């Protein structure tokens, strides 16, 4: 963004010296916008009872005494590592244990407990506003970040140098030993006001500086009166139960403030009522993290950053602390929220809030924009699934209600005299077509007249979902002040610097020399990585081949099973057991894929963390997508296509006869495959997301209890100790969260023609998923570093690619897998309604007999000479027996024509809809241009007003000119 002085100068040239806001009062008004950053002068945005955390007294400048709270690390170079380590541990324990607050003590003996209660009461009486675990020992300095290290660590010199440099950067440090592990030491970090201001200016953090002014004319006044009456009318109607009540969420009051990049030179422009609340907790943590990433621990050029220290074992963990507990003894309605974490738990993470909208502004303020965008996208995706689920349910119900009246099902159920050829070689015998009556009816549930309509609807739905998400994202980035935010020049990964430290070139952006990866080295590593990807994909195909062999073997055994129920429904038994085994293989290979993707990504040596994350995410998606859908593609497009015909069956390894489709088609096998894998995978993912962290945290508490700690003392543990015992966020960030939802999106769209209930299952899962993720973030995980982002990254491109693939696969599923095209051709070319048009199910009379060919098997034991099989071949008594008939070629041509027409039609509709829906709403564009213009003018007037006050104070003459 252009510097303010430059903006003011350019504005002077355009508007003149005497321009004021009052001169444009009559301009057209725009819709008020909502910003999440607090406008401290006009709104009380904090929930009740938060003053004891967020309204602390102003900090004084750091004193030498405050700096000396941690042990001295001087003269290390003159001592051995062992001497330094021993002396450092002794000084740490003596200094920290001797001066820590009594509130942080654990209760181990009754006498200690009584003394602790007495001293705690006296401490609370002297300073009732100081919360335990969120401030330094003086009860004033807020803890912005926590570092954790082991006293037994050998990296003492690096740690001392790093902490000394942190103090030189303006941060204040204080050490505290763990009360649950004697080897753990915590380093509490506080950023004073001056340090926050300095780095807020460097990072171009936007802060509120003036309440928004809205300008009205006669039209907007009329609309204002209309909107007022409309609000009065809405007040008489029942409230939307899904909306969050402002009284229940006082922290989400609308705040209308202009924001601008913070500047110390123009600090008087910004609304600073309380220095402690001007920068939010997430902003303070982000500033401290910025300092931690750029502080050196050795003299070498590349020896800097907390990530490297975490990697080499100098520190065990680094995280911002939670704002306190998430539970309270008192109800939130009567006593208010204790802190933002408590508020998020009560109004978002609880299971009782499953039907409520998400408090995105509060999520963003507590966890940062990157996590806020994830939950915004997840909520938007879940909301868009509602119409898809309803339409899919209607298509399923249509199949359910027309199941008995279906002409094809009737013919199959009434075909008592139609003898079908054996389905396997050894243990199968001829069977009656009527035996598969139930199979045919179940197939009609998913293969009916609504299948084509639903496939087209879902292809259009995917486009509408992505296009409207772009608009929603634009609104969020505007509301969250991310429009002008550009991602900072990322620091290089430590592994990249270590590998290519000897090869340097000048960075074209910063102008500084940095390590450089030669093109030949990058290409060779990329080729190795691609080879690894293809090898893993071939492993997936091998697993699918193994499942196919299992189906062929199981088919023979289930056909001669002892239980009559299994023997009668051997096809269902074969498909069901194959799907379950396939699911176990999928989940086992996923573990292998994650490790392989991690190794291949590290082998490439990506330059920055974002490049590493994108490369890892793409590999994980490719691996899991192929792993999850390869067997589904086999059933949809290969099962029964190469089985051959009676008398000339194709066999695998000249031993096992290839599996063929049921007379009703292979769609029911595809439906069963999707249903079982989708349901089981969602259950497994939900368990791993919540159940696994719960078990880990329970085990940590159990170890603490076994170590001799009293359970009652848990309440008095400081917040940093409680957070340390929680699980850290996934090492891959939000990759696993996005990956799960993107794979589900693929399952919901790619084969939706075969399983119209997929959007409904996805909707039900996502309603649970939102609360699971919310509960996990609020209660089970340490607070992640509040990161910024403007979009969902590489996942948007993957979603668009899935949308294109979904059109192609659904076209092939309808044309090849389902019986829609053969029925269509029969009705218009061979049925009783030829030249009359397709009217109803009666036009399909005789379709089943037309789709079955005849085979001469001689006289069998039961006296059957001819049997029927599913194909379009000439009978054995024709001139060319068993050759394809003309109907076969008509059906094949119709299938190919349908694929071409369907794809072109749907792609045309998708492109037209994408063209009609702009990525950013027009009123938002107007608002942004308007606010940019008004912000320049306000900055000019604020500077003019300030200088005029300065002149009055100095006794100079008053002028209405720019000095």
ChimeraX attribute file (.defattr): number of C-alpha atoms within 10 A of each C-alpha:
attribute: neighborCount
match mode: 1-to-1
recipient: residues
	/A:1	10
	/A:2	7
	/A:3	9
	/A:4	16
	/A:5	13
	/A:6	10
	/A:7	17
	/A:8	18
	/A:9	12
	/A:10	13
	/A:11	17
	/A:12	17
	/A:13	9
	/A:14	10
	/A:15	11
	/A:16	12
	/A:17	14
	/A:18	11
	/A:19	15
	/A:20	14
	/A:21	12
	/A:22	8
	/A:23	9
	/A:24	12
	/A:25	14
	/A:26	12
	/A:27	12
	/A:28	13
	/A:29	17
	/A:30	16
	/A:31	11
	/A:32	13
	/A:33	16
	/A:34	17
	/A:35	22
	/A:36	23
	/A:37	24
	/A:38	25
	/A:39	27
	/A:40	21
	/A:41	16
	/A:42	13
	/A:43	13
	/A:44	15
	/A:45	18
	/A:46	20
	/A:47	19
	/A:48	19
	/A:49	13
	/A:50	15
	/A:51	14
	/A:52	14
	/A:53	21
	/A:54	19
	/A:55	14
	/A:56	19
	/A:57	13
	/A:58	14
	/A:59	14
	/A:60	10
	/A:61	10
	/A:62	13
	/A:63	9
	/A:64	8
	/A:65	8
	/A:66	14
	/A:67	16
	/A:68	13
	/A:69	18
	/A:70	20
	/A:71	20
	/A:72	15
	/A:73	18
	/A:74	12
	/A:75	8
	/A:76	17
	/A:77	10
	/A:78	8
	/A:79	10
	/A:80	9
	/A:81	15
	/A:82	11
	/A:83	11
	/A:84	20
	/A:85	20
	/A:86	13
	/A:87	15
	/A:88	19
	/A:89	19
	/A:90	14
	/A:91	16
	/A:92	21
	/A:93	18
	/A:94	12
	/A:95	17
	/A:96	19
	/A:97	14
	/A:98	9
	/A:99	11
	/A:100	16
	/A:101	19
	/A:102	17
	/A:103	20
	/A:104	22
	/A:105	18
	/A:106	22
	/A:107	21
	/A:108	14
	/A:109	9
	/A:110	9
	/A:111	9
	/A:112	12
	/A:113	15
	/A:114	12
	/A:115	12
	/A:116	18
	/A:117	14
	/A:118	11
	/A:119	15
	/A:120	16
	/A:121	13
	/A:122	12
	/A:123	15
	/A:124	14
	/A:125	10
	/A:126	10
	/A:127	13
	/A:128	12
	/A:129	18
	/A:130	21
	/A:131	20
	/A:132	21
	/A:133	25
	/A:134	23
	/A:135	21
	/A:136	24
	/A:137	20
	/A:138	12
	/A:139	18
	/A:140	19
	/A:141	22
	/A:142	26
	/A:143	26
	/A:144	25
	/A:145	26
	/A:146	22
	/A:147	21
	/A:148	23
	/A:149	22
	/A:150	20
	/A:151	20
	/A:152	12
	/A:153	15
	/A:154	15
	/A:155	18
	/A:156	22
	/A:157	19
	/A:158	16
	/A:159	19
	/A:160	18
	/A:161	18
	/A:162	21
	/A:163	23
	/A:164	20
	/A:165	17
	/A:166	21
	/A:167	15
	/A:168	11
	/A:169	14
	/A:170	18
	/A:171	23
	/A:172	26
	/A:173	24
	/A:174	20
	/A:175	24
	/A:176	26
	/A:177	23
	/A:178	20
	/A:179	18
	/A:180	21
	/A:181	12
	/A:182	11
	/A:183	14
	/A:184	19
	/A:185	24
	/A:186	22
	/A:187	22
	/A:188	25
	/A:189	26
	/A:190	24
	/A:191	24
	/A:192	22
	/A:193	18
	/A:194	14
	/A:195	18
	/A:196	19
	/A:197	19
	/A:198	15
	/A:199	18
	/A:200	22
	/A:201	16
	/A:202	13
	/A:203	16
	/A:204	17
	/A:205	19
	/A:206	20
	/A:207	23
	/A:208	25
	/A:209	25
	/A:210	22
	/A:211	16
	/A:212	18
	/A:213	15
	/A:214	13
	/A:215	16
	/A:216	17
	/A:217	13
	/A:218	10
	/A:219	10
	/A:220	16
	/A:221	13
	/A:222	12
	/A:223	12
	/A:224	13
	/A:225	11
	/A:226	12
	/A:227	12
	/A:228	12
	/A:229	12
	/A:230	11
	/A:231	12
	/A:232	11
	/A:233	10
	/A:234	11
	/A:235	10
	/A:236	8
	/A:237	9
	/A:238	7
	/A:239	10
	/A:240	9
	/A:241	10
	/A:242	12
	/A:243	12
	/A:244	17
	/A:245	14
	/A:246	11
	/A:247	12
	/A:248	16
	/A:249	22
	/A:250	17
	/A:251	22
	/A:252	21
	/A:253	17
	/A:254	18
	/A:255	23
	/A:256	21
	/A:257	24
	/A:258	23
	/A:259	21
	/A:260	23
	/A:261	20
	/A:262	23
	/A:263	22
	/A:264	13
	/A:265	8
	/A:266	13
	/A:267	12
	/A:268	13
	/A:269	20
	/A:270	21
	/A:271	19
	/A:272	18
	/A:273	11
	/A:274	15
	/A:275	15
	/A:276	20
	/A:277	18
	/A:278	21
	/A:279	21
	/A:280	15
	/A:281	23
	/A:282	21
	/A:283	21
	/A:284	24
	/A:285	26
	/A:286	22
	/A:287	26
	/A:288	22
	/A:289	21
	/A:290	15
	/A:291	20
	/A:292	22
	/A:293	15
	/A:294	15
	/A:295	20
	/A:296	22
	/A:297	23
	/A:298	15
	/A:299	9
	/A:300	8
	/A:301	8
	/A:302	19
	/A:303	18
	/A:304	19
	/A:305	20
	/A:306	23
	/A:307	15
	/A:308	18
	/A:309	20
	/A:310	16
	/A:311	12
	/A:312	10
	/A:313	14
	/A:314	20
	/A:315	22
	/A:316	17
	/A:317	18
	/A:318	24
	/A:319	20
	/A:320	26
	/A:321	25
	/A:322	27
	/A:323	21
	/A:324	21
	/A:325	17
	/A:326	18
	/A:327	17
	/A:328	13
	/A:329	6
	/A:330	11
	/A:331	11
	/A:332	17
	/A:333	11
	/A:334	8
	/A:335	12
	/A:336	20
	/A:337	28
	/A:338	23
	/A:339	23
	/A:340	22
	/A:341	24
	/A:342	22
	/A:343	22
	/A:344	22
	/A:345	22
	/A:346	21
	/A:347	22
	/A:348	26
	/A:349	24
	/A:350	14
	/A:351	16
	/A:352	11
	/A:353	16
	/A:354	17
	/A:355	12
	/A:356	15
	/A:357	15
	/A:358	23
	/A:359	19
	/A:360	20
	/A:361	21
	/A:362	20
	/A:363	22
	/A:364	23
	/A:365	20
	/A:366	25
	/A:367	20
	/A:368	21
	/A:369	27
	/A:370	20
	/A:371	24
	/A:372	25
	/A:373	22
	/A:374	18
	/A:375	20
	/A:376	23
	/A:377	18
	/A:378	19
	/A:379	18
	/A:380	16
	/A:381	19
	/A:382	19
	/A:383	16
	/A:384	19
	/A:385	24
	/A:386	16
	/A:387	14
	/A:388	23
	/A:389	21
	/A:390	15
	/A:391	21
	/A:392	26
	/A:393	17
	/A:394	16
	/A:395	22
	/A:396	21
	/A:397	14
	/A:398	17
	/A:399	24
	/A:400	17
	/A:401	11
	/A:402	15
	/A:403	20
	/A:404	14
	/A:405	13
	/A:406	19
	/A:407	20
	/A:408	23
	/A:409	25
	/A:410	18
	/A:411	20
	/A:412	24
	/A:413	20
	/A:414	13
	/A:415	18
	/A:416	13
	/A:417	10
	/A:418	17
	/A:419	19
	/A:420	22
	/A:421	23
	/A:422	16
	/A:423	23
	/A:424	18
	/A:425	13
	/A:426	12
	/A:427	14
	/A:428	17
	/A:429	15
	/A:430	17
	/A:431	18
	/A:432	17
	/A:433	20
	/A:434	21
	/A:435	16
	/A:436	19
	/A:437	18
	/A:438	14
	/A:439	21
	/A:440	25
	/A:441	24
	/A:442	16
	/A:443	23
	/A:444	24
	/A:445	23
	/A:446	26
	/A:447	29
	/A:448	20
	/A:449	13
	/A:450	19
	/A:451	25
	/A:452	18
	/A:453	12
	/A:454	21
	/A:455	28
	/A:456	20
	/A:457	15
	/A:458	26
	/A:459	24
	/A:460	20
	/A:461	20
	/A:462	24
	/A:463	21
	/A:464	17
	/A:465	15
	/A:466	19
	/A:467	21
	/A:468	19
	/A:469	20
	/A:470	19
	/A:471	17
	/A:472	18
	/A:473	20
	/A:474	21
	/A:475	20
	/A:476	24
	/A:477	20
	/A:478	21
	/A:479	16
	/A:480	20
	/A:481	21
	/A:482	19
	/A:483	14
	/A:484	14
	/A:485	17
	/A:486	12
	/A:487	10
	/A:488	8
	/A:489	9
	/A:490	10
	/A:491	12
	/A:492	15
	/A:493	19
	/A:494	19
	/A:495	15
	/A:496	18
	/A:497	20
	/A:498	12
	/A:499	13
	/A:500	15
	/A:501	14
	/A:502	10
	/A:503	13
	/A:504	15
	/A:505	12
	/A:506	12
	/A:507	12
	/A:508	8
	/A:509	7
	/A:510	9
	/A:511	9
	/A:512	10
	/A:513	12
	/A:514	18
	/A:515	20
	/A:516	18
	/A:517	18
	/A:518	11
	/A:519	9
	/A:520	9
	/A:521	11
	/A:522	14
	/A:523	12
	/A:524	12
	/A:525	18
	/A:526	17
	/A:527	13
	/A:528	14
	/A:529	21
	/A:530	14
	/A:531	13
	/A:532	16
	/A:533	20
	/A:534	13
	/A:535	12
	/A:536	21
	/A:537	19
	/A:538	13
	/A:539	14
	/A:540	22
	/A:541	17
	/A:542	12
	/A:543	19
	/A:544	20
	/A:545	14
	/A:546	12
	/A:547	19
	/A:548	20
	/A:549	17
	/A:550	15
	/A:551	22
	/A:552	19
	/A:553	14
	/A:554	18
	/A:555	26
	/A:556	20
	/A:557	17
	/A:558	22
	/A:559	23
	/A:560	16
	/A:561	15
	/A:562	10
	/A:563	9
	/A:564	12
	/A:565	10
	/A:566	16
	/A:567	17
	/A:568	16
	/A:569	16
	/A:570	20
	/A:571	20
	/A:572	18
	/A:573	19
	/A:574	22
	/A:575	18
	/A:576	17
	/A:577	15
	/A:578	19
	/A:579	23
	/A:580	15
	/A:581	12
	/A:582	22
	/A:583	21
	/A:584	14
	/A:585	17
	/A:586	22
	/A:587	16
	/A:588	11
	/A:589	18
	/A:590	17
	/A:591	10
	/A:592	12
	/A:593	21
	/A:594	16
	/A:595	12
	/A:596	19
	/A:597	24
	/A:598	17
	/A:599	14
	/A:600	22
	/A:601	23
	/A:602	17
	/A:603	14
	/A:604	20
	/A:605	21
	/A:606	21
	/A:607	19
	/A:608	16
	/A:609	14
	/A:610	13
	/A:611	14
	/A:612	19
	/A:613	19
	/A:614	17
	/A:615	19
	/A:616	22
	/A:617	23
	/A:618	18
	/A:619	22
	/A:620	23
	/A:621	21
	/A:622	17
	/A:623	23
	/A:624	22
	/A:625	17
	/A:626	19
	/A:627	26
	/A:628	24
	/A:629	20
	/A:630	17
	/A:631	26
	/A:632	23
	/A:633	16
	/A:634	16
	/A:635	22
	/A:636	27
	/A:637	16
	/A:638	17
	/A:639	20
	/A:640	18
	/A:641	16
	/A:642	13
	/A:643	18
	/A:644	16
	/A:645	17
	/A:646	18
	/A:647	9
	/A:648	8
	/A:649	15
	/A:650	17
	/A:651	15
	/A:652	12
	/A:653	7
	/A:654	7
	/A:655	10
	/A:656	17
	/A:657	21
	/A:658	21
	/A:659	23
	/A:660	19
	/A:661	19
	/A:662	18
	/A:663	19
	/A:664	23
	/A:665	20
	/A:666	24
	/A:667	26
	/A:668	28
	/A:669	24
	/A:670	24
	/A:671	24
	/A:672	18
	/A:673	24
	/A:674	23
	/A:675	18
	/A:676	14
	/A:677	21
	/A:678	20
	/A:679	14
	/A:680	13
	/A:681	19
	/A:682	18
	/A:683	12
	/A:684	12
	/A:685	14
	/A:686	16
	/A:687	14
	/A:688	12
	/A:689	16
	/A:690	17
	/A:691	14
	/A:692	12
	/A:693	19
	/A:694	19
	/A:695	11
	/A:696	15
	/A:697	16
	/A:698	14
	/A:699	13
	/A:700	15
	/A:701	18
	/A:702	13
	/A:703	13
	/A:704	18
	/A:705	14
	/A:706	10
	/A:707	11
	/A:708	10
	/A:709	18
	/A:710	14
	/A:711	14
	/A:712	11
	/A:713	14
	/A:714	17
	/A:715	12
	/A:716	16
	/A:717	20
	/A:718	21
	/A:719	20
	/A:720	27
	/A:721	22
	/A:722	21
	/A:723	21
	/A:724	22
	/A:725	19
	/A:726	20
	/A:727	19
	/A:728	18
	/A:729	16
	/A:730	12
	/A:731	8
	/A:732	13
	/A:733	12
	/A:734	16
	/A:735	18
	/A:736	16
	/A:737	17
	/A:738	18
	/A:739	18
	/A:740	15
	/A:741	16
	/A:742	19
	/A:743	18
	/A:744	22
	/A:745	20
	/A:746	20
	/A:747	24
	/A:748	28
	/A:749	26
	/A:750	25
	/A:751	29
	/A:752	26
	/A:753	32
	/A:754	28
	/A:755	25
	/A:756	30
	/A:757	24
	/A:758	26
	/A:759	28
	/A:760	20
	/A:761	18
	/A:762	25
	/A:763	21
	/A:764	14
	/A:765	17
	/A:766	21
	/A:767	16
	/A:768	15
	/A:769	23
	/A:770	20
	/A:771	20
	/A:772	20
	/A:773	18
	/A:774	21
	/A:775	19
	/A:776	20
	/A:777	22
	/A:778	23
	/A:779	23
	/A:780	21
	/A:781	21
	/A:782	23
	/A:783	22
	/A:784	22
	/A:785	22
	/A:786	23
	/A:787	17
	/A:788	19
	/A:789	18
	/A:790	21
	/A:791	19
	/A:792	16
	/A:793	13
	/A:794	13
	/A:795	18
	/A:796	15
	/A:797	11
	/A:798	14
	/A:799	18
	/A:800	15
	/A:801	12
	/A:802	20
	/A:803	23
	/A:804	19
	/A:805	17
	/A:806	24
	/A:807	26
	/A:808	21
	/A:809	22
	/A:810	28
	/A:811	27
	/A:812	23
	/A:813	25
	/A:814	25
	/A:815	23
	/A:816	24
	/A:817	27
	/A:818	24
	/A:819	17
	/A:820	18
	/A:821	21
	/A:822	21
	/A:823	20
	/A:824	17
	/A:825	19
	/A:826	23
	/A:827	26
	/A:828	17
	/A:829	15
	/A:830	18
	/A:831	20
	/A:832	17
	/A:833	18
	/A:834	13
	/A:835	11
	/A:836	10
	/A:837	11
	/A:838	16
	/A:839	10
	/A:840	11
	/A:841	12
	/A:842	15
	/A:843	22
	/A:844	25
	/A:845	18
	/A:846	17
	/A:847	19
	/A:848	19
	/A:849	15
	/A:850	17
	/A:851	19
	/A:852	18
	/A:853	20
	/A:854	23
	/A:855	23
	/A:856	16
	/A:857	13
	/A:858	11
	/A:859	10
	/A:860	11
	/A:861	8
	/A:862	8
	/A:863	8
	/A:864	13
	/A:865	13
	/A:866	19
	/A:867	21
	/A:868	24
	/A:869	20
	/A:870	21
	/A:871	18
	/A:872	20
	/A:873	22
	/A:874	18
	/A:875	19
	/A:876	15
	/A:877	11
	/A:878	9
	/A:879	9
	/A:880	12
	/A:881	14
	/A:882	19
	/A:883	14
	/A:884	14
	/A:885	16
	/A:886	12
	/A:887	18
	/A:888	16
	/A:889	12
	/A:890	15
	/A:891	20
	/A:892	17
	/A:893	13
	/A:894	17
	/A:895	21
	/A:896	16
	/A:897	12
	/A:898	17
	/A:899	21
	/A:900	14
	/A:901	13
	/A:902	22
	/A:903	19
	/A:904	14
	/A:905	12
	/A:906	20
	/A:907	19
	/A:908	12
	/A:909	16
	/A:910	21
	/A:911	12
	/A:912	11
	/A:913	15
	/A:914	17
	/A:915	11
	/A:916	10
	/A:917	14
	/A:918	13
	/A:919	17
	/A:920	17
	/A:921	16
	/A:922	10
	/A:923	11
	/A:924	17
	/A:925	14
	/A:926	13
	/A:927	18
	/A:928	15
	/A:929	12
	/A:930	13
	/A:931	17
	/A:932	14
	/A:933	13
	/A:934	17
	/A:935	19
	/A:936	20
	/A:937	20
	/A:938	19
	/A:939	20
	/A:940	23
	/A:941	19
	/A:942	18
	/A:943	18
	/A:944	18
	/A:945	14
	/A:946	14
	/A:947	16
	/A:948	20
	/A:949	14
	/A:950	12
	/A:951	14
	/A:952	11
	/A:953	9
	/A:954	9
	/A:955	9
	/A:956	11
	/A:957	8
	/A:958	11
	/A:959	11
	/A:960	10
	/A:961	10
	/A:962	15
	/A:963	7
